[in-house]
Amino acid sequence: MHFESTEKFAQQTDEQDSLRHFREKFYIPKQSNGEDVLYFTGNSLGLQPKTTREYIEQELKDWETLGVEGHFHAKNPWMPYHEFLTEQMANIVGGKPIETVVMNSLTVNLHLLMVSFYRPTAERYKIIIEGDAFPSDQYAIKSQIEFHKFDVEDALIELKPRENETILRTEEIVKTIEENGDSLALVMLGGVNYYTGQAFDMRAITEAGHKVGAIIGFDLAHAAGNLELKLHDWNVDFACWCSYKYLNSGPGGIAGIFVHERHSESFDLPRFAGWWGHDKESRFLMDDEFVPMKGAEGWQLSNPPIFQLAALKASLDIFEEAGGMKHLTEKSRELTSYMEFLLNEIHDERISIITPSNPNERGCQLSIRVKNSDKSLFEAITEKGVIADWREPDVIRVAPVPLYNSFMDVYKFVEILNNCLT
Ligand SMILES: *Cc1c(COP(=O)(O)O)cnc(C)c1O
């Protein structure tokens, strides 16, 4: 698309956008003057679909009128409720239904999957992560290493960009994988780095890791609902993600996991067990021998929180109605490229974009580095109705999401930023 830095261009592009009506399906928070805020933190907490309330109210109503009978006789029976989300969630990440289940929260799932997929031995025990991985992932991974009585200093390999660069080159990641070869147990990266917005080449990383005999896992917190993913085809071993960022399930919403089909009957893998992962046919016989279900469902522990499932279902129905990730990423690329185009027109040395400029190496987020870590710029745009976020030491993150952000949002944001710089 050929971009222009005029308000008219932004307006016209919105008019031609086949997804523009999806904005009306969400509550947009208001400024004190009654205008919509410019909301660019869908990467942190997605907005509330207007239908979420009725989805949850349906379950409240069935609980009110049916009590325990709701497990079988609710409009959407609670016993199999999580299954109603499986296919849609599988579509979001490019997995098969047998490979996908909605359960728990993200860090919990990361631990559960590492119990099965991080099986260090004296020879093969190392884990590769991003140097600036999200803190919860760092804590989880370090604690797993210590749990197995290995030394974090020795076992943890942190990828760092080259000097004077901010993003990781795929060839360097592959080189690190090859260098550690036989001692490498696990590669555990984010699909999209939360700080820089860099999307990793998951296919190439998985291939390189498998070549040396390692297991490959991804944390897709910033990728699920943002990129078009093909976890099955890419041959990824396992993945986990949260659903309250791009997937709009509400604060602390229920998370998801992917376990590749080739592990679906690996019942010899050690796992922490609970009754919801037990074979469905015999679950209520309350036998004391654990018989895991095939596929991702076999990693479930508890009967799931129905209100959270209902909230996530409301949002997944919107993703489906919008034509899925392929369609959404088409708009996403235009929207983010438009923001990049307008930012580059500013020509002010106090700001620079650290997110890769190649659309194949990012999702919708742009990370704007502010010279001398000057937080006053962030405070000034916040004052003018922009909801973005500041990440220490020096980055403003903005994520225009295709479901509810418009080209006019992007135009207004850059205008405000520009005014605050002059
Ligand atoms: C958001 C995020 C988390 C948050 O973990 P919770 O268990 O949901 O609190 C963890 N890791 C990454 C990479 C994230 O982006």
The ligand as an ORCA input file, in Angstrom:
! r2SCAN-3c Opt
* xyz 0 1
  C       2.354    -11.574     29.747
  C       3.427    -12.569     29.865
  C       3.509    -13.428     30.956
  C       2.535    -13.351     32.093
  O       2.417    -14.569     32.749
  P       1.110    -14.938     33.593
  O       1.429    -16.280     34.108
  O      -0.068    -14.876     32.669
  O       0.957    -13.909     34.684
  C       4.535    -14.370     30.970
  N       5.429    -14.441     29.961
  C       5.378    -13.615     28.896
  C       6.381    -13.741     27.796
  C       4.387    -12.649     28.820
  O       4.354    -11.812     27.786
*
